[in-house]
Amino acid sequence: MTNAVQPAPPCRRVMTLIFAAVLSPACAQDLQSTSFIDLSLEELSEFRVTSVSRKEERLADTAASVYVITGDMLRRAGIHTLPEALRLAPNLQVAQTTSFQYAISARGHNDITSNKLLVMIDGRTVFTPLYSGVFWDAHDVMIADVDRIEVISGPAGVVWGTNAVNGVINIIMKPADALRGDLAQFATGRSGNSAAWRHGGTIGNENNTGGIAYAVYGKVDSGKRTERASGADNPDEYGHGQVGFRAGWHSGGDHYSVQGDAYRSSGEQAPPVRARLTGGNLMARWDHAMADGASLRVQGYADRTTRDMPGILNEQLNIYDVDVQYHLPERQDRDTIIGGGYRIAYDHVGPNGTLAFLPAQRQLYWANLVVQHEMRWQSGWRVTGGLRAESNNYSGLEWLPSVKVAWAPRDGALWWATLARNVRAPSRIDAEVYFPSRPPYRLVGGPNFRAEVANTVETGWRARVGQSLSWSLVGFHTQYQRLRSVDMQGSTFVIGNQVHGFTQGIEAQAMWMPQPGWTFEAGALLLHEEFKGGLRPQTRQGSDPAHQLRASVRWHALEQHDVQLTLREVGRLPPAVSSNPLTASPVPSYALADLQWTWRPQRNVDVTVAARNLFDRRHREFGGLANPPQNTVMLGRVVDAVLTIRF
């Protein structure tokens, strides 16, 4: 590696970042057996998910494009960060931009400031009101304690609200009573180093009838510098530390749970400057089962974040959220859920460098009421209608209706069609950003910015053929209105709603188990986009490949060994909307091979070696903010090893 090249001037970095944000749019306990989890197709179809309709249902019955990343898949993958875990879902677009930054989306609009994908951790929404997206460096979990990650591509506004436009990611952790004992995990390799420890137990009754189950954990991560196209080091080394706990107990028909996390991290922004981040959250949940079969859930959380990015922004954010859901007694022919919620945020962005949000301090709110009703017939047909009314500071009251029709001609087969209206609520960067921080301004937010609208129609078919083959095929078309644009008013750029267009595509998945010990999986995403309006660079939203292919073969015939080979191919990416049109260049298509081997020498010890990007010595995954182009981040071959010990 050569020494890092000199960073771009602060003004250029700030302007580029602003334009990036403006122009871009089954197991409940630790595995203790001596063999690897090997579910049959029938057992997989019985897998229970909760994120599609906010109730528990069989995976085979979910009328949506959904992929479940199980805890066992994560254990075998040899990864220790959430963004890398999401690469396992074929219905997501995941591109690494630095050692700790990622562009992640579903069905297009991908950029480092993607804002149409809702992400949750145990039902806690983790988007930032700055730009309605996710700061991936602020959210981490102990991967070994993840029960599953439910990834839904497609509209989910009725169920989860504004910003669930193109998909939902719900990271679901194992409950406290499934985390007894001690676990230690160590990872090292080219992508960085990680160490984690967790202890779980019970206070009171050993059988946990009246006792309190608890778990505490701590973890540290460090990431190494990536390499630029010029061969120089990219200044993006980072370190992250996090501790947390969770507890749960039962009392009659009630279940109570409390959990929280606290974290601190820092990462290179440009030598010798470092961005720093601290924060924490606390969440409580009460589940009450009633004698008539109805159920009530009340959930509340508080979340605090302090982010210091020298020369760009300094933010202090406090969010408080409460959500209530009442599930009426389920009948053979109908099922109804009603609920509502309120979220309030206190956001302060102080002057730091050349970027300002005016007013600097803002109180924001989001309130909602929702009803969802499902009718069923013995012929296998069911119709689900839902309506959410949601209000926010900027655009007022928004209506999110949805109608879904599903038909199950036989067990293991399902056809569905959905028609839904979703919106992406305005954020602070849409209405209140100013650059530079003092007049004369070159870029200002749009005080009359309206919510972006997405009308989606999709249809899908999922089927299981015999005991060895299952497949699904989903087609979708989304018509967008009032997308974010940058318009000229005199010599000033003003944020508006002048872009419109559509995306359409096909998602396909298949799994084949020809004989015990062998599993083949394949997934494909085909995408076509057309947008018009605004300045010319905005006729495209994000930087998305026209196709994305994934295939894997897993061999787990030996009791103590598991081997998986995964092939990925990502089509050419056009220059990101946020890139400088004078210097931007497309990202060539690339094909990769990943190989993972997991060995269990003892019932409580796992050793995983993961080799990634075997085909390419180095490749680009995203155009991003590189200016000049030789500063583009290149990703090379990576070999990581993970040791997990359960006591």
N, C-alpha and C positions, 0 to 999 in steps of 0.2 A: 504494500500500500504506500502511496505517496502522501505527502502532507496535504491537509485539506486546503482547497483553494479559498481565496478570500470571499466572504459572503457578499451578497448584493447589498447595496445601501438600504438603510431602514425604510426610507420612503418607498422604494420599489417593492420591498417585501410586504409592507402594509397594503399598498395598492393592489398587489397581486392577491393577497389573502382576501381582501374585501370583494374583489371581482370573482374570486372562487366561490364565496358564499352567495353572492348576489346572482351571478349568471348561471350557476349550476342548479340546477334544481335540487319401564315397567317393573324395574326392581326397586324395592323399598328398603334394602339393607345392603351392607357391604358383601361382596362376593367372597364366600369362605370355602367353597368346594374346591376340589382338586382339579376340576376340568373347567374349560371356558364355557361361557353361556352360548348355547346353540339352540335358538328357537326355531321351530318349524314354521312354515308359512301360515298354518292354521293358528299357531300360537301368536304370531306377529299380528294377524288380523284381529285377535282378541285384545291387543294392546290398548290401554285406555289413555285417551287424550282429553284435555279440558279447554284448550285455547280456541277451538273453532267456534263453539257456541256458549262458552262459560259454564259448561256442565260436563260431567264425565260421560264419555261415549266411546264405543269401540272404534278403533282406527278404521275398520272396514265399513263403518256406517257414516263416516265424516264426509259431508258433501262439500269438499274443498280440496284444493291442491295442497297437501300437507306432507311433510317429511319429518320423521322423528329421529333425532340423533340421540341414541341411548347412552347411558353411562358406560356400558361395556365398550361401545364404539370409541368413546373418548379415551378410555383406559388403554385400548390397543393402539390408538393413534400416536401416542408419544408426544403430546402437545401440552402446553401449560398456560396458554392465553385464550381468551374468548374468541377474538377474530379468527385465529387459526382453527378453532373448533368449528366455526361456521363454514369453513371450506368443505366440510363433509356433506353439506346439503346441496344437492344438484340444482335446486330451484332458487339459489342465491347467486349474486354476482359479488365476488370478493376479490379486491385488488389491494396489495400492499404498496403504500406510498413512501413510508419511511420505516425505521425500525419499530416505531410504536404507533404509527398512524395508518388507517385503512380507509378505503372507499368501499362501502357495503350497501347493496340495494337489492330489490326484487323487481323484476320486470322493467328495468331501465332506470333512467334518471340518476345514474351512478356518478358520484363525485365525492370528494372528501367532506362535503357539506350536504350529503344526501338528506332529504327531508320528507320522504314519503313512505318510510318504513318505521313502524312502531316497535320499539324494543322494551322488554320488561324483564325484570328479575324477580321471580316469585310474585308476579302481578304488580310490582312496583315499576311505574313508568320512569324511564331514565333519559328522556329527551331533554335538551336544553332549550329554554325559551328564547335564547339568542338567535337561533336559526332553525328551530324545529327538528334538529337532527341529534346525533349522538357523538359526544366526545369519547372515543373508545378508550383513551388512556385513563379515564376517570372511573371505569367500571370493570371490576375484576371479581372473580370468585375462585374458590378452591375447586379446581377441575375434578379432583377425585371424589368430591361430594355432590357432583351434579347427578341428579336422577335422570333427567332427559332435557333435551332442548326441542321444543315444538316449533317448527318453521312453517308458516303458512304464507303462500304467495297468492295474492288476490285481495279483493276488498274485504275489510273487516270493520268498517266504521260503525255499524250498528252495535256490534259487540264491544268494541274498544274505543270508539270515538274518533275525533279528528286526528289526522296524521296517520291513521291506519289505512292509507290509501292503496298502496300496492302490496302490503304484506305485514306480517306480525312475527316477531321472534320472542318467545317466552322461555326464559331459562328457569327451569324448575329444579330446586335443590332438594336433596333428601331431607325428610323430617328428622327432628332431633332424636326420636326414639329408634331411628335406623342407623345412628352414628355412634354406637357404644364402642368403647375400646379406644385404642390409640392407632394413629396412622402417621407415618413419616414418608415424605416424598422428596426426591432430589432429582434435578434435571440439569444437564450440562450439554453444551454443543455449540455449533456455529451461531445459532440464533440467540444464545444467551444462557444464563444460569438461573436456577430457581430452587428454592428450598421451602417446604411447607410442613406444618405439623398440626394435627388435630386430636383432641381428646374429648370423648363423649362418655356420659354415664347417666345415672339416675339418682335423684335425691328423694328419699322416702321409700315407698314400696318397691321392692326389686322387680315385681311383675308390672310395674308402671300403672297399676290401678289405683289412682290417687297420688302416685308419685310424679315428680317433675323430671322429664328427660331433658338433658342439656348437652350441648357441644360447644367447645371453644376452639378457635384456630388462629394461626398466624402464618404468614407467608411473605417471602421477599423474592423479587425478580429483578434481573438486570439484563438489558439488551445491548448488544454490541453495535458499533457503527456499521452502516451499510456502505456500499461503494457507488460512486458516481460513474456516469458514462465515460468521463475523462480519466478514470482510474484513481481519482483522489478519494480520500475518506469523505463520507457525508456526515456532517456534524449532527447526529441524531442518537447518540448513546443515551440511555435512560436507566433509571432505577425506580422501583416501586415497592412499597411495604404496606401490608394490610393486616389487620386483626379483626376478629368478629366472633359472634356467638349466636346461638339459637336455642330456644327452650320451648317445650310444649307439655301440656297436661290435659287430662280429661276430668270432667266432673258431670256425672249423669249423661245427659244428651248433649253436653256442651264440650267443645274442644277449644282450647286457648293456645296461642303461640305468640312468641315475641322473638325478634331477631334484630341484629344490628351489625354495622361494619364501620370501621374507621381506617383511613388510608392517607398516605403521604407519598408523593412522587416528584421527580424532577427529570427533565430531559433537556439535552442540548438544543438550543434554538439556532445559535450561530456563535462560535467561540468568540469571547469567553462567556457569553450570555447563556443562562439556563432558564427555562420556563419551570415554574413550580406550581404544585397542585396539592391541596389538602381538602379533606372532606369527611363526611360520615353520614349515616342514616340510621333510623330506628323505626321499626314497623311492628304493629300489633294486629292480631286477627282473632275474631271470635266467630266460631261456627256453631250454630244452634239447630239441632234436629228436633222437630215437633212431632207430637204423637200422631197427627193425621198424615204424616209423610212429607209435609212441607219443611223447608229449611231456610235459615236466615244466615247471611254472612255479613259481618261488618269489619272493614279493614281501614286502618289509618296509618300514615307514615309521615315522618319529617325527614328532610334531606337538606344537607348544607354543603356547599362547595365554595372554595376560594381558589381562584385561578389567577396567576400572575404571569403574563407573557410580555416581557419587556419590549417596548417599542410598538406593541400591538394593542393589548387591552389588559385591564386589571378588574376582575369581577368577583363580587361576593353575592351568592345566590342562596336563598332559603326558600324551600318549597314545603307546603303542608297540604296533605291530601286525605280525604275521607271518602269511602265508597261503601254503599249498602246494596245488597242484592237479596231479593226474596224470591225463592223458587217455590211456586205453588205445588200442591200435591200432584204428582205425575199420574196421569190416567193412561189407559191403553190407547185411547184415540186422540189425546191432546197433552200438551205440555206448555207451561207459561212461566216466563221469568220477567220480573219487573225490578227496576232499580234506579239508582241515581247517585250522583257524586258531586263533590266540590273540591277544587284545587286552587290554592292561592300561592303566589310567588312574590317574594320581595327581592328584586334584582337591582344591584348597584354596579355600574361600570364606571370606574374612575378614569380621569384623564391619564393616559400613559402613552407617550409618543405622539403619533399623528392621527389617531383614530378616536372618535367620540360617539357616544350614544346620548342623545338629548331628548328628554331630560335624562340626567345621569342615573337618577333613582326612579324606579318604576314599580308599582304594585299591579300585578296581573292576576286575573282569575279565569277559571274555566268551570262552568256548571253544566250538569247534564241530567236528563231524565230519559229512561229507555224502557221499552216494552218489547218482548219477543214472544211470539205465540206459534206453536207448531201443531198442525193437524195431521193425523195419520189414518190410513185405511188398510184393511186386511189384505188388499191386493198388492201391497208393497209400496204404494204411493204415499208421499208426505209433502206438505207445503208449509214452509216457514216464512212468516212475515215479521218484520221488525221495523221499529221507528225510534230514532234517537233525536232528541232536541238538545242541542248544545250551544252554549253562549260563551263569548269571550270578549275581552276589552275592545278589540280592534274591529271585528266585523259583525258583532252583535249575535243575533240568533241564527243558527244554522240547522237545517233539517237533513237528516241522514236516513233515508228509507232503504229497505232491502226486501227483495222477494226471492225465495229459493225453492225450487221444485226438485224432488229427488224420487227415484224409483229403483227398488231393489227386486228384480225379477226372481232372484234366487239368493241363497246365502253365499256371500263371497263375490257378488256382482252388484254394482251400483252405478246409476247414471244420474247426473244432476245438471241443473242450469241455474244461473244466478243473474239477477239484474239489480244493481246497486248504485246509489249516489253517495260519493264520499267527498270530503273537502280537506284541504291542508290549510289549517288556520294560520293567519298572519303571525309573524314573529317580530322581534325587536329590530332585526336587521332589515326587514322589509319597510318599516315605517319610521325608524328613529336613528339610523346610522348617518354619520357625517364624516366626510373625508375631504381635506384634513380637518383637524379638530378646531381650527379657527378659520373664519372667512378670509378670503373668498373660497367657498366650497367647490370641489370638483365633482363630488358625488353626494347626493342626499337621499334619505328615505322618502317613500311616498306616503304622505299623511292620509291619503284616501285609498291606500292599498286594500284590496278586497281578498277574500278567501279564494284560493285556487280550487277548481271544481273538477272532479273526475267521475264520469259516468261509465260504468263497466258492465259488460255482458260476458259471461263465461259459461262454458259447458265442459263436462268431463265424464269420463268412463273409467271405472276401476273394476278389475276382475281377477279372480283366482282360478287358474286352470289346473284341476287335479291337485296333487299335493306338492308339486315341484315348481310351478310357475305362477307369478302374479305380475300384473302390469297396470299402468294407468296412462291416460292420454287426456290432456286438458288444452282447450283452445280459448283464447281470450281476446277481447278488443276493448280498449279504454279510450274514450274521447275526452280530451282535456280542454278546459276553458279557463281563461283569465290566469294563465301561468305567468310567473314573474318575468319581467322584462326590464331593460334599462333604456330609457328614452332620453332624447336630447331636448332640453329647454334652454335655449340660448347657448351658453357655453358650459352648462352644467348637466351632468348626468342625473336623471331622476328615476327612481324605481317605480315601475308601473305594472299593469296587468295586460300587456298587449300580445302575449304569445298564446297560440292555441294549436292544437294538433291531435295526433293519436299515436298509440302504440298497439301493436297486435302481435300475437305469437302463439307458439305451441310449446308445452312442457310435457315431456314423456319420461316415464320411469319404468323399469322392469327389474325383477329379481327371479333368479332361476337356481334351484337347489337340486341338481340332477341325482345326487346321492349324498349320504351322510358325510359331513366333513368338507363339502365343497359348496361355495356360495358365489354366484356371479351377479353383479349389479351393473346396471347401465342407466344413464340419465342424459337427457338432451334438452336444451333450451334454444329455441329459434325466435328471434325478435326482429320486428320491423318498426321503424319510427319515422314519423313525418311531423314537422312543426313549422309554423309560419308566424310572422309578426315580430315586432321589436327590431333592434339593430341586427344586422346580418349575423354576427356570431351567436345570436340567441335562437336561430332557427333550428338549433339542436339543443337538447336538454341532457346534460351529463355527457359521459363518454362510455358508450355501451357496445359490446360486440354483437354482431348479427347472429352468431351462434356460439354455443358453449356445450362441449361434450365431456362426459365422464364415464369411465368404465373401470370396474374393479373385480378382482378375483381373490377369494379368501380360501385358504386351506387350513383347516383346523381338525385334521384327522387324528393327530397325535394329542395325547391327553395333556401334555405339558407345553406344547408349542402351538403358536398361531402365526401364520404368515399371510400378509395381504399386499397385493400389488395394485396400484391405482394409476390409471392413465387419464390425463386431462388435456383437453385442447380448447383454447380460447381464441376466438376469431379476432381479426384486426380491430383495434379501437381507433376511431377518428380522434383528432385533437380535442382535448377537453375544452368545454365552453369557457372555462376560466383561463385558458392559456392565452398568451399574447399571440394574436393572429399573424404577426409578422415573423415570429420565430417558432410557432407551434408546429409539431410534426406528429403524424399518427404513430400509434404503438403497433408494431407488427404482430401478427398472430404468433402464438407460441404453443408448443406441446411439451408436456412434462410427465415424468414418471416418478411416483412415490412408492417406497417400499418400507413396510413395517414388519418387524419380527418381535413377538412377545414370547418370553420364556417364563414359566412358573416352576422354579426348582423346588419350591416348597409351597404348601397350601396358603401361606401368608406372605409370600414374596413374589413380586412381578418385576421382570426386567424387560424393558422395551427399547429397541433400537430403531429409530426412524431416519431414513435417508430420503430427502426430497429434492426435486428439481434435477433428477439424474440425467435428463437428456441435454440440458443446457448448462454450459459453464456459467453463463449469466444471461438474464433477460429482463425486459421491462414489463411491468404489469399495469402501469398507469402513467399518463403524461404529466398529470398533476400541475404543480406550480413551477416547474423547472424553467428558469430563465437566467442565463442562456441554456439551450438544450443539453449541453454537455454536463449540466448539473443534475440531469435526470438520474433517479435512483435505479441501480441495477441489482437484481437479486440472483444469487448464485446457488451452487449446490450446498446443501445443509445436511449435516448428520448430527442428530441429537440422541441422547440416551437418558432414560427415565427409570429410576429405581423406586419402587413402592413397597413399603413394609407395613404390615398390619400386626398389631400386638394384641 
